Amino acid sequence: MARIDYATTDHLSDRGKTIMERLGHKNIFRMLSHSESHLVNYCRLGNVIRDHGVLDPCLRELAITRVGILLGADYEVIAHKNIGRRVGIPDAQIEALEDGAKNDVFNAVEKAVLEYTDDLVDNANPGAGAGASFERVAAFLSPEEMVELTIAITFYIMTSKFLITFGIDLESE
C-alpha cells in the first residue's frame, strides 16, 4: 500500500497531463507526478535509456530486471519481464534471472552483464567492489555500451528504491 496518496492530474500542466495519458496513469507515474518537473525529467531519461542507445535491448532488460529482483521491487520486475519478452528475451532466461549469472541458460556476455549488475547493486563503492566484473563485461562491450549499461543499472536501482520507499502498488490487471 502506498505510503502517501497518489497524485491526481489536477495540478499538472498540459505537458504533465499528456505524459500521464501517454503512460496510462500507472501508479509509479502517479506518485512521481507529485513533482511535475521530476516526472518530466524522469520520463525523459527513462525514454533515452530504453529507446535511444546502442546497447542491445535484451542485455539492458536482463540487467534492469535483475536489479528489481535483487532489490525486491516486484513492480519493476513484473514491468521489465514484460518488456524483456517484447524485446526478444526467451522465457527460460527471464525465469532464470532469479539465479543470475550462475545459470547456464545465459551466454558469456549475458553472464558478465548479470555479474556486473549484481556488483553494482551489492556494493556501496562499485569502483572497488565491481572492478573485476567491470573488466569482464568491458571485454564484450564498447565504451558507449558500458556507459549505457551502467546508467541503465543505476537508474533502475534508483527506480526500485523509489518504488519500495513509497510502497507503490501493483496495477490491477
Backbone as a printed PyTorch tensor [residue, N CA C, xyz], in Angstrom:
tensor([[[  0.8460,  -1.1830,   0.0000],
         [  0.0000,   0.0000,   0.0000],
         [  0.8850,   1.2370,   0.0000]],

        [[  0.5320,   2.1870,  -0.8350],
         [  1.3220,   3.4090,  -0.9670],
         [  1.3830,   4.1630,   0.3570]],

        [[  2.5570,   4.7160,   0.6390],
         [  2.7840,   5.4160,   1.9080],
         [  2.2010,   6.8160,   1.9190]],

        [[  2.0100,   7.3960,   0.7360],
         [  1.2750,   8.6530,   0.6100],
         [  0.2980,   8.4850,  -0.5500]],

        [[ -0.7170,   9.3230,  -0.5790],
         [ -1.7070,   9.2100,  -1.6490],
         [ -1.0750,   9.4890,  -3.0080]],

        [[ -1.5590,   8.7970,  -4.0050],
         [ -1.1440,   9.0880,  -5.3700],
         [ -1.7060,  10.4430,  -5.7590]],

        [[ -0.9610,  11.1620,  -6.5850],
         [ -1.4110,  12.4630,  -7.0440],
         [ -2.4900,  12.3090,  -8.1140]],

        [[ -3.3390,  13.2840,  -8.1690],
         [ -4.2610,  13.3970,  -9.2990],
         [ -3.5480,  14.2100, -10.3710]],

        [[ -4.1720,  14.4270, -11.4850],
         [ -3.5460,  15.2460, -12.5260],
         [ -3.9850,  16.7050, -12.4570]],

        [[ -4.7940,  17.0530, -11.4490],
         [ -5.3560,  18.4000, -11.3690],
         [ -4.3020,  19.5010, -11.3720]],

        [[ -3.1790,  19.2570, -10.7250],
         [ -2.1410,  20.2830, -10.5840],
         [ -1.1690,  20.3320, -11.7660]],

        [[ -1.2810,  19.3920, -12.6780],
         [ -0.3170,  19.2880, -13.7600],
         [ -0.6230,  20.2450, -14.9040]],

        [[  0.4480,  20.6780, -15.5670],
         [  0.3050,  21.4670, -16.7870],
         [ -0.2080,  20.5420, -17.8890]],

        [[ -0.4920,  21.1190, -19.0330],
         [ -0.9130,  20.2970, -20.1730],
         [  0.1580,  19.2700, -20.5280]],

        [[  1.4280,  19.6570, -20.4280],
         [  2.5190,  18.7300, -20.7240],
         [  2.4870,  17.5490, -19.7530]],

        [[  2.3320,  17.8210, -18.4700],
         [  2.2710,  16.7700, -17.4690],
         [  1.0780,  15.8550, -17.6890]],

        [[ -0.0690,  16.4470, -18.0210],
         [ -1.2660,  15.6390, -18.2810],
         [ -1.0800,  14.7540, -19.5050]],

        [[ -0.4140,  15.2780, -20.5290],
         [ -0.1450,  14.4960, -21.7330],
         [  0.7620,  13.3110, -21.4150]],

        [[  1.7840,  13.5450, -20.6080],
         [  2.6800,  12.4590, -20.2020],
         [  1.8910,  11.3880, -19.4670]],

        [[  1.0640,  11.7960, -18.5290],
         [  0.2840,  10.8300, -17.7570],
         [ -0.6600,  10.0360, -18.6590]],

        [[ -1.2750,  10.6890, -19.6130],
         [ -2.1640,   9.9790, -20.5610],
         [ -1.3670,   8.9540, -21.3560]],

        [[ -0.1930,   9.3910, -21.8600],
         [  0.6450,   8.5010, -22.6650],
         [  1.1000,   7.2890, -21.8570]],

        [[  1.3230,   7.4700, -20.5680],
         [  1.8290,   6.4030, -19.7070],
         [  0.7290,   5.6150, -19.0110]],

        [[ -0.4970,   5.9140, -19.3270],
         [ -1.6210,   5.1470, -18.8030],
         [ -1.8900,   5.3270, -17.3200]],

        [[ -1.4590,   6.4530, -16.7550],
         [ -1.7110,   6.7490, -15.3370],
         [ -1.2530,   5.6260, -14.4130]],

        [[ -0.1280,   5.0000, -14.7570],
         [  0.4110,   3.9280, -13.9070],
         [  0.8240,   4.5100, -12.5560]],

        [[  0.7700,   3.6650, -11.5380],
         [  0.9950,   4.1220, -10.1730],
         [  2.3490,   4.7850,  -9.9520]],

        [[  3.3990,   4.2660, -10.5710],
         [  4.7000,   4.8960, -10.3850],
         [  4.6630,   6.3450, -10.8630]],

        [[  3.9960,   6.5960, -11.9780],
         [  3.9480,   7.9460, -12.5290],
         [  2.9650,   8.8200, -11.7570]],

        [[  1.9360,   8.2170, -11.2190],
         [  1.0120,   8.9610, -10.3660],
         [  1.7310,   9.4580,  -9.1110]],

        [[  2.6520,   8.6450,  -8.5810],
         [  3.4260,   9.0830,  -7.4210],
         [  4.4540,  10.1300,  -7.8330]],

        [[  5.1620,   9.8720,  -8.9180],
         [  6.1480,  10.8360,  -9.4090],
         [  5.5150,  12.1800,  -9.7390]],

        [[  4.2580,  12.1640, -10.1570],
         [  3.6290,  13.4100, -10.6040],
         [  3.3470,  14.3880,  -9.4650]],

        [[  3.6240,  14.0020,  -8.2250],
         [  3.5900,  14.9970,  -7.1400],
         [  4.5790,  16.1210,  -7.4510]],

        [[  5.6410,  15.7810,  -8.1850],
         [  6.6120,  16.7720,  -8.6440],
         [  6.6650,  16.7010, -10.1630]],

        [[  5.9620,  17.6120, -10.8010],
         [  5.8900,  17.5610, -12.2630],
         [  7.2600,  17.6480, -12.9160]],

        [[  8.1400,  18.4870, -12.3980],
         [  9.4710,  18.6040, -13.0130],
         [ 10.2240,  17.2750, -12.9440]],

        [[ 10.0850,  16.5750, -11.8320],
         [ 10.7670,  15.2930, -11.7040],
         [ 10.1040,  14.2200, -12.5720]],

        [[  8.8000,  14.2560, -12.6700],
         [  8.0850,  13.3380, -13.5650],
         [  8.5920,  13.5130, -14.9950]],

        [[  8.6230,  14.7480, -15.4540],
         [  9.0350,  15.0380, -16.8310],
         [ 10.4570,  14.5490, -17.0840]],

        [[ 11.3580,  14.8950, -16.1970],
         [ 12.7640,  14.5540, -16.4240],
         [ 13.0660,  13.0820, -16.1740]],

        [[ 12.3690,  12.4660, -15.2410],
         [ 12.4890,  11.0230, -15.0420],
         [ 12.0780,  10.3150, -16.3340]],

        [[ 10.9640,  10.7130, -16.9000],
         [ 10.4730,  10.0860, -18.1310],
         [ 11.4140,  10.3420, -19.3040]],

        [[ 11.9920,  11.5250, -19.3680],
         [ 12.9420,  11.8250, -20.4480],
         [ 14.1380,  10.8890, -20.3780]],

        [[ 14.7370,  10.7480, -19.1860],
         [ 15.8970,   9.8800, -19.0660],
         [ 15.5090,   8.4170, -19.2790]],

        [[ 14.3820,   7.9950, -18.7220],
         [ 13.9220,   6.6300, -18.9320],
         [ 13.7240,   6.3190, -20.4070]],

        [[ 13.1850,   7.2670, -21.1450],
         [ 12.9800,   7.1010, -22.5820],
         [ 14.3140,   6.9570, -23.3050]],

        [[ 15.2890,   7.7620, -22.9360],
         [ 16.6130,   7.6670, -23.5560],
         [ 17.2220,   6.3040, -23.2710]],

        [[ 17.1340,   5.8490, -22.0230],
         [ 17.7070,   4.5560, -21.6450],
         [ 17.0700,   3.4270, -22.4440]],

        [[ 15.7580,   3.4630, -22.5850],
         [ 15.0530,   2.3550, -23.2370],
         [ 15.0540,   2.4340, -24.7700]],

        [[ 15.0970,   3.6390, -25.3290],
         [ 14.8250,   3.7470, -26.7620],
         [ 15.8800,   4.4450, -27.6160]],

        [[ 16.9590,   4.9300, -27.0300],
         [ 17.8680,   5.7480, -27.8400],
         [ 19.3380,   5.3860, -27.6870]],

        [[ 19.6310,   4.1780, -27.3360],
         [ 21.0220,   3.7930, -27.1920],
         [ 21.4190,   2.7200, -28.1700]],

        [[ 22.6810,   2.3160, -28.0650],
         [ 23.2050,   1.2550, -28.9180],
         [ 23.2700,  -0.0800, -28.1830]],

        [[ 23.1260,  -0.0590, -26.8680],
         [ 23.1780,  -1.2900, -26.0890],
         [ 22.0560,  -2.2280, -26.5100]],

        [[ 22.3890,  -3.4920, -26.6790],
         [ 21.3920,  -4.4960, -27.0390],
         [ 20.2450,  -4.4510, -26.0280]],

        [[ 19.0010,  -4.3000, -26.5020],
         [ 17.8720,  -4.1870, -25.5660],
         [ 17.6890,  -5.4270, -24.6860]],

        [[ 18.0890,  -6.5880, -25.1720],
         [ 17.9870,  -7.7860, -24.3310],
         [ 18.9600,  -7.7100, -23.1630]],

        [[ 20.1760,  -7.2610, -23.4070],
         [ 21.1360,  -7.0960, -22.3140],
         [ 20.6390,  -6.0580, -21.3190]],

        [[ 20.1070,  -4.9720, -21.8390],
         [ 19.5670,  -3.9100, -20.9710],
         [ 18.4570,  -4.4560, -20.0840]],

        [[ 17.5270,  -5.1760, -20.6570],
         [ 16.3830,  -5.6680, -19.8790],
         [ 16.7780,  -6.7900, -18.9170]],

        [[ 17.7650,  -7.6000, -19.2790],
         [ 18.2710,  -8.5880, -18.3220],
         [ 18.8080,  -7.8660, -17.0830]],

        [[ 19.5990,  -6.8140, -17.3150],
         [ 20.1830,  -6.0660, -16.1980],
         [ 19.1060,  -5.3670, -15.3670]],

        [[ 18.1820,  -4.6880, -16.0160],
         [ 17.1460,  -3.9470, -15.2920],
         [ 16.2870,  -4.8970, -14.4670]],

        [[ 15.8860,  -6.0040, -15.0430],
         [ 15.0470,  -6.9640, -14.3210],
         [ 15.8160,  -7.5530, -13.1450]],

        [[ 17.0850,  -7.8340, -13.3440],
         [ 17.9120,  -8.3680, -12.2540],
         [ 18.0100,  -7.3630, -11.1030]],

        [[ 18.1300,  -6.0720, -11.4230],
         [ 18.1390,  -5.0350, -10.3770],
         [ 16.8720,  -5.1460,  -9.5290]],

        [[ 15.7280,  -5.2100, -10.1790],
         [ 14.4570,  -5.3090,  -9.4530],
         [ 14.3860,  -6.5510,  -8.5900]],

        [[ 14.8850,  -7.6680,  -9.1020],
         [ 14.8940,  -8.9180,  -8.3380],
         [ 15.7660,  -8.7650,  -7.0960]],

        [[ 16.9770,  -8.2610,  -7.2800],
         [ 17.9100,  -8.1330,  -6.1600],
         [ 17.3960,  -7.1880,  -5.0770]],

        [[ 16.6980,  -6.1490,  -5.4860],
         [ 16.2110,  -5.1630,  -4.5170],
         [ 14.8040,  -5.4650,  -4.0160]],

        [[ 14.1570,  -6.4790,  -4.5760],
         [ 12.8140,  -6.8400,  -4.1310],
         [ 11.7400,  -5.8680,  -4.5810]],

        [[ 11.9340,  -5.2890,  -5.7540],
         [ 10.9690,  -4.3350,  -6.3130],
         [ 10.0730,  -5.0720,  -7.3070]],

        [[  9.0370,  -5.7230,  -6.7930],
         [  8.1550,  -6.5310,  -7.6390],
         [  7.5560,  -5.7410,  -8.7980]],

        [[  7.1990,  -4.5000,  -8.5440],
         [  6.6300,  -3.6410,  -9.5810],
         [  7.5860,  -3.5890, -10.7830]],

        [[  8.8530,  -3.3540, -10.4990],
         [  9.8670,  -3.2530, -11.5490],
         [ 10.0860,  -4.5910, -12.2440]],

        [[ 10.1330,  -5.6610, -11.4760],
         [ 10.3680,  -6.9950, -12.0270],
         [  9.2570,  -7.3590, -13.0100]],

        [[  8.0230,  -7.1790, -12.6040],
         [  6.8910,  -7.5130, -13.4740],
         [  6.9220,  -6.6820, -14.7540]],

        [[  7.1320,  -5.3680, -14.6050],
         [  7.1510,  -4.4850, -15.7770],
         [  8.2630,  -4.8710, -16.7450]],

        [[  9.4470,  -5.1400, -16.2170],
         [ 10.5760,  -5.3810, -17.1190],
         [ 10.6800,  -6.8180, -17.5970]],

        [[ 10.0530,  -7.7580, -16.9310],
         [  9.9210,  -9.0920, -17.5300],
         [  9.0570,  -8.9820, -18.7820]],

        [[  8.0060,  -8.1960, -18.7080],
         [  7.1420,  -7.9940, -19.8820],
         [  7.8860,  -7.2880, -21.0060]],

        [[  8.6400,  -6.2450, -20.6570],
         [  9.4260,  -5.5430, -21.6790],
         [ 10.4700,  -6.4970, -22.2580]],

        [[ 11.0990,  -7.2880, -21.4070],
         [ 12.0860,  -8.2620, -21.8720],
         [ 11.5110,  -9.2190, -22.8930]],

        [[ 10.3210,  -9.7030, -22.6190],
         [  9.6640, -10.6060, -23.5890],
         [  9.4460,  -9.8800, -24.9230]],

        [[  9.0220,  -8.6260, -24.8420],
         [  8.7540,  -7.8580, -26.0670],
         [ 10.0220,  -7.6320, -26.8950]],

        [[ 11.1640,  -7.4940, -26.2240],
         [ 12.3960,  -7.2630, -26.9940],
         [ 13.0860,  -8.5570, -27.4050]],

        [[ 12.5320,  -9.7110, -27.0030],
         [ 13.0300, -10.9800, -27.5050],
         [ 13.7670, -11.8700, -26.5240]],

        [[ 13.7130, -11.5740, -25.2330],
         [ 14.3590, -12.4670, -24.2650],
         [ 13.4900, -13.7110, -24.1220]],

        [[ 14.0930, -14.8930, -24.2780],
         [ 13.3140, -16.1340, -24.1230],
         [ 12.8090, -16.2970, -22.6850]],

        [[ 11.6560, -16.9300, -22.5440],
         [ 11.0730, -17.1550, -21.2170],
         [ 12.0290, -17.8910, -20.2860]],

        [[ 12.7980, -18.8190, -20.8130],
         [ 13.7360, -19.5730, -19.9700],
         [ 14.7550, -18.6400, -19.3150]],

        [[ 15.2040, -17.6320, -20.0470],
         [ 16.1400, -16.6700, -19.4740],
         [ 15.4530, -15.7430, -18.4780]],

        [[ 14.2400, -15.3380, -18.7920],
         [ 13.5140, -14.4640, -17.8640],
         [ 13.3270, -15.1720, -16.5270]],

        [[ 12.9540, -16.4270, -16.5790],
         [ 12.7590, -17.1820, -15.3340],
         [ 14.0940, -17.4390, -14.6240]],

        [[ 15.1590, -17.5880, -15.3760],
         [ 16.4770, -17.8620, -14.7940],
         [ 17.1010, -16.6350, -14.1470]],

        [[ 16.5170, -15.4680, -14.3430],
         [ 17.0730, -14.2560, -13.7390],
         [ 17.1100, -14.3230, -12.2150]],

        [[ 16.2550, -15.1350, -11.6220],
         [ 16.2980, -15.3190, -10.1670],
         [ 17.6550, -15.8930,  -9.7570]],

        [[ 18.2270, -16.7630, -10.5840],
         [ 19.5260, -17.3820, -10.3030],
         [ 20.6900, -16.4660, -10.6660]],

        [[ 20.4700, -15.5820, -11.6180],
         [ 21.5380, -14.7080, -12.0730],
         [ 22.5520, -15.4240, -12.9380]],

        [[ 23.7820, -14.9290, -12.8880],
         [ 24.8410, -15.3800, -13.7900],
         [ 25.2120, -16.8400, -13.6200]],

        [[ 24.8660, -17.4480, -12.5080],
         [ 25.2560, -18.8570, -12.3100],
         [ 24.4350, -19.8240, -13.1580]],

        [[ 23.3350, -19.3420, -13.7490],
         [ 22.5000, -20.2160, -14.5600],
         [ 23.0940, -20.3530, -15.9610]],

        [[ 23.2160, -21.5830, -16.4330],
         [ 23.8480, -21.8440, -17.7260],
         [ 22.9790, -21.5150, -18.9320]],

        [[ 21.7740, -21.0140, -18.7130],
         [ 20.9440, -20.5920, -19.8320],
         [ 21.5060, -19.2980, -20.4570]],

        [[ 22.3810, -18.6090, -19.7190],
         [ 22.9730, -17.3610, -20.2080],
         [ 24.3220, -17.6250, -20.8660]],

        [[ 24.6090, -16.8660, -21.9370],
         [ 25.9140, -16.9700, -22.5830],
         [ 26.9320, -16.1140, -21.8220]],

        [[ 28.1630, -16.0900, -22.3030],
         [ 29.2480, -15.3990, -21.5890],
         [ 28.9850, -13.8990, -21.4410]],

        [[ 28.4800, -13.2540, -22.4750],
         [ 28.1940, -11.8150, -22.4060],
         [ 27.0830, -11.5530, -21.3870]],

        [[ 26.0260, -12.3160, -21.4610],
         [ 24.8970, -12.1420, -20.5450],
         [ 25.3280, -12.3840, -19.0990]],

        [[ 26.1630, -13.4030, -18.8850],
         [ 26.6710, -13.6670, -17.5330],
         [ 27.5010, -12.4940, -17.0300]],

        [[ 28.3230, -11.9330, -17.8960],
         [ 29.1420, -10.7810, -17.4990],
         [ 28.2620,  -9.5830, -17.1370]],

        [[ 27.2220,  -9.3540, -17.9200],
         [ 26.2890,  -8.2590, -17.6270],
         [ 25.6060,  -8.4940, -16.2830]],

        [[ 25.1750,  -9.7090, -16.0270],
         [ 24.4860, -10.0180, -14.7700],
         [ 25.4270,  -9.9300, -13.5660]],

        [[ 26.6620, -10.3800, -13.7240],
         [ 27.6410, -10.2490, -12.6360],
         [ 27.9010,  -8.7750, -12.3220]],

        [[ 28.0410,  -7.9670, -13.3600],
         [ 28.2600,  -6.5260, -13.1950],
         [ 27.0550,  -5.8860, -12.5000]],

        [[ 25.8620,  -6.2730, -12.9200],
         [ 24.6380,  -5.7620, -12.2900],
         [ 24.6240,  -6.1020, -10.8090]],

        [[ 24.9020,  -7.3550, -10.4890],
         [ 24.9320,  -7.7760,  -9.0840],
         [ 25.9290,  -6.9430,  -8.2870]],

        [[ 27.1230,  -6.7140,  -8.8490],
         [ 28.1280,  -5.9310,  -8.1430],
         [ 27.6700,  -4.4950,  -7.9100]],

        [[ 27.0720,  -3.8870,  -8.9150],
         [ 26.6180,  -2.5050,  -8.7340],
         [ 25.5060,  -2.4100,  -7.6980]],

        [[ 24.6310,  -3.3840,  -7.6520],
         [ 23.5600,  -3.3720,  -6.6480],
         [ 24.1260,  -3.6480,  -5.2620]],

        [[ 25.0430,  -4.5880,  -5.1590],
         [ 25.5000,  -5.0670,  -3.8560],
         [ 26.5820,  -4.2250,  -3.1980]],

        [[ 27.2900,  -3.4230,  -3.9480],
         [ 28.4440,  -2.7150,  -3.3920],
         [ 28.2190,  -1.2140,  -3.3090]],

        [[ 28.4360,  -0.6730,  -2.1110],
         [ 28.3040,   0.7630,  -1.9010],
         [ 29.3770,   1.5310,  -2.6700]],

        [[ 30.5170,   0.9110,  -2.8860],
         [ 31.6050,   1.5280,  -3.6350],
         [ 31.8870,   0.6740,  -4.8580]],

        [[ 31.0780,   0.8400,  -5.9220],
         [ 31.2270,  -0.0550,  -7.0660],
         [ 32.5840,   0.0420,  -7.7400]],

        [[ 33.2810,   1.1550,  -7.6110],
         [ 34.6180,   1.2470,  -8.1860],
         [ 35.5510,   0.2170,  -7.5910]],

        [[ 35.3860,  -0.0400,  -6.2810],
         [ 36.2110,  -1.0450,  -5.6080],
         [ 35.5780,  -2.4250,  -5.7450]],

        [[ 34.2770,  -2.5100,  -5.5000],
         [ 33.5950,  -3.7950,  -5.4690],
         [ 33.3590,  -4.4060,  -6.8270]],

        [[ 33.1970,  -3.5890,  -7.8490],
         [ 32.8390,  -4.1120,  -9.1580],
         [ 33.9960,  -4.0880, -10.1410]],

        [[ 35.2070,  -3.9390,  -9.6480],
         [ 36.3430,  -3.8420, -10.5570],
         [ 36.4870,  -5.0220, -11.4890]],

        [[ 36.4540,  -6.2270, -10.9550],
         [ 36.6380,  -7.4210, -11.7890],
         [ 35.4650,  -7.6090, -12.7380]],

        [[ 34.2600,  -7.3830, -12.2520],
         [ 33.0970,  -7.5670, -13.1310],
         [ 33.0710,  -6.4850, -14.2100]],

        [[ 33.5520,  -5.2890, -13.8910],
         [ 33.6410,  -4.2250, -14.8960],
         [ 34.5530,  -4.6770, -16.0340]],

        [[ 35.7050,  -5.1910, -15.6760],
         [ 36.6650,  -5.6340, -16.7030],
         [ 36.0820,  -6.7610, -17.5450]],

        [[ 35.3690,  -7.6970, -16.9030],
         [ 34.7880,  -8.8190, -17.6590],
         [ 33.7630,  -8.3290, -18.6720]],

        [[ 32.8650,  -7.4690, -18.2530],
         [ 31.8330,  -7.0160, -19.1830],
         [ 32.4130,  -6.0560, -20.2230]],

        [[ 33.3870,  -5.2480, -19.8280],
         [ 34.0090,  -4.3050, -20.7710],
         [ 34.7720,  -5.0330, -21.8810]],

        [[ 35.1340,  -6.2740, -21.6480],
         [ 35.7870,  -7.0590, -22.6980],
         [ 34.8200,  -7.3760, -23.8370]],

        [[ 33.5190,  -7.3140, -23.5530],
         [ 32.4980,  -7.6260, -24.5650],
         [ 31.8330,  -6.3840, -25.1580]],

        [[ 31.7950,  -5.2920, -24.3990],
         [ 31.0250,  -4.1170, -24.7990],
         [ 31.9260,  -2.9380, -25.1400]],

        [[ 31.4390,  -2.0880, -26.0170],
         [ 32.1600,  -0.8540, -26.3520],
         [ 32.0400,   0.1340, -25.1890]],

        [[ 32.8730,   1.1760, -25.1670],
         [ 32.7150,   2.2030, -24.1280],
         [ 31.3080,   2.8090, -24.1160]],

        [[ 30.7320,   3.0400, -25.2910],
         [ 29.3770,   3.5920, -25.3590],
         [ 28.3710,   2.6480, -24.7000]],

        [[ 28.5000,   1.3690, -24.9950],
         [ 27.6030,   0.3810, -24.3810],
         [ 27.8220,   0.2900, -22.8710]],

        [[ 29.0680,   0.4160, -22.4250],
         [ 29.3550,   0.3740, -20.9820],
         [ 28.6900,   1.5470, -20.2610]],

        [[ 28.7580,   2.7270, -20.8670],
         [ 28.0940,   3.9000, -20.2670],
         [ 26.5910,   3.6490, -20.1980]],

        [[ 26.0150,   3.1830, -21.2930],
         [ 24.5700,   2.9510, -21.3240],
         [ 24.1430,   1.8740, -20.3340]],

        [[ 24.9100,   0.7960, -20.2420],
         [ 24.5860,  -0.2690, -19.3010],
         [ 24.6570,   0.2480, -17.8620]],

        [[ 25.7040,   0.9640, -17.5400],
         [ 25.8730,   1.4710, -16.1750],
         [ 24.7860,   2.4720, -15.8140]],

        [[ 24.4360,   3.3510, -16.7330],
         [ 23.3440,   4.3020, -16.4790],
         [ 22.0290,   3.5530, -16.3130]],

        [[ 21.7710,   2.5510, -17.1360],
         [ 20.5240,   1.7760, -17.0030],
         [ 20.4580,   1.0940, -15.6440]],

        [[ 21.5310,   0.4360, -15.2480],
         [ 21.5390,  -0.2650, -13.9570],
         [ 21.3110,   0.7120, -12.8140]],

        [[ 22.0490,   1.8060, -12.8120],
         [ 21.9450,   2.7250, -11.6760],
         [ 20.6300,   3.5090, -11.6830]],

        [[ 20.0910,   3.8060, -12.8470],
         [ 18.7790,   4.4550, -12.9290],
         [ 17.7150,   3.5390, -12.3290]],

        [[ 17.8160,   2.2490, -12.6180],
         [ 16.8080,   1.3260, -12.1020],
         [ 17.0700,   0.8940, -10.6650]],

        [[ 18.2850,   1.0880, -10.1610],
         [ 18.4850,   0.9940,  -8.7120],
         [ 17.6750,   2.1070,  -8.0520]],

        [[ 17.8120,   3.3240,  -8.5670],
         [ 17.0520,   4.4570,  -8.0440],
         [ 15.5480,   4.1940,  -8.1660]],

        [[ 15.1180,   3.7280,  -9.3130],
         [ 13.6930,   3.4780,  -9.5280],
         [ 13.1720,   2.4250,  -8.5620]],

        [[ 13.9150,   1.3450,  -8.3990],
         [ 13.4970,   0.2890,  -7.4790],
         [ 13.3950,   0.8150,  -6.0550]],

        [[ 14.3490,   1.6060,  -5.6420],
         [ 14.3200,   2.1670,  -4.2860],
         [ 13.1520,   3.1400,  -4.1240]],

        [[ 12.8440,   3.8960,  -5.1660],
         [ 11.6790,   4.7810,  -5.1380],
         [ 10.4050,   3.9680,  -4.9660]],

        [[ 10.2630,   2.9190,  -5.7580],
         [  9.0800,   2.0550,  -5.6840],
         [  8.9070,   1.4610,  -4.2910]],

        [[  9.9980,   0.9620,  -3.7340],
         [  9.9540,   0.3370,  -2.4120],
         [  9.6740,   1.3710,  -1.3280]],

        [[ 10.3620,   2.4950,  -1.3890],
         [ 10.2220,   3.5350,  -0.3630],
         [  8.7930,   4.0460,  -0.2780]],

        [[  8.1670,   4.2610,  -1.4310],
         [  6.8080,   4.7910,  -1.4450],
         [  5.7330,   3.7030,  -1.4060]],

        [[  6.1400,   2.4530,  -1.4540],
         [  5.1700,   1.3670,  -1.4110],
         [  4.2220,   1.3870,  -2.5960]],

        [[  4.7760,   1.6170,  -3.7740],
         [  3.9450,   1.7230,  -4.9750],
         [  3.2270,   0.4000,  -5.2230]],

        [[  1.9250,   0.4720,  -5.3480],
         [  1.0980,  -0.7160,  -5.5550],
         [  1.1600,  -1.1780,  -7.0010]],

        [[  1.1100,  -2.5050,  -7.1710],
         [  0.9670,  -3.0730,  -8.4960],
         [ -0.3760,  -2.6650,  -9.0720]],

        [[ -0.4180,  -2.4390, -10.3710],
         [ -1.6960,  -2.1650, -11.0130],
         [ -2.5040,  -3.4490, -11.0650]],

        [[ -3.7960,  -3.3140, -10.8870],
         [ -4.6510,  -4.4980, -11.0450],
         [ -4.8090,  -4.7740, -12.5270]],

        [[ -4.8250,  -6.0300, -12.8680],
         [ -4.9280,  -6.4130, -14.2870],
         [ -6.2730,  -6.0570, -14.8410]]])
